[in-house]
Amino acid sequence: MNIKQVVILMVAAIALLSGSFSLGLAGDAALPKADGKAVYEYLTTTNPYQKWAFYPATGKFYEGRHPHGALLTTYVNDLALDGIRAKAGTLEDGAIIVKENYSPDKKLGAVTVMYRVDGYDADAGDWFWAKYKGDGSIEKEGKVAGCISCHAAVINNDWIFTGPVK
Ligand code: HEC
């Protein structure tokens, strides 16, 4: 085999490898539709959020502000984590942030979710909002005016309070 053939083989191998890599990423294609039930199913069964990373610079049971819990634990999926770390300014389609809201005695009161769905709500950052009770039942979902109006205060940080994304 001459050098040229070796190079061609190597390029082919890299192309193959990156092909299977993007197939791996296609796991994201299994992202749920913007629907409270589908999202909950995804977060608890398909891709359990409690295995995700904490929101950068936060840990378990940090102190929250009104109106969320006294103690909070906030998780981000890989897409969200990448965007926050890269200071991307705007998180990518498919980014999910899940915040557990606890009472002072660490009882789970609610789980609130922001999920970026391209084209879902152009007026409000294309975020799908959901609030689940501790037992998983849906309290609010969709383009929730209450969530949107308060989070609008941080529109310049992609509607996110917890930490800078740019
Ligand atoms: C009155 C203001 C207010 C309202 C209403 C509100 N939030 Fe928040 N939200 C906050 C603040 C402040 C934080 C930062 C965490 C903290 O310190 O409590 C936050 C954090 C979050 C986070 C973590 C990501 C981030 O933005 O920092 C999620 C997810 C979230 N809220 C979802 C919701 C959902 C879903 C609703 C509606 C059901 C909602 N929020 C309603 C103020 C609000």
Residues whose N, C-alpha, C, O or C-beta is under 5 A from the ligand:
A	BS01	HEC	E63 G64 R65 H66 P67 H68 I97 V98 K99 T112 V113 M114 W129 A130 K131 K140 V144 G146 C147 C150 W159 I160 F161 T162
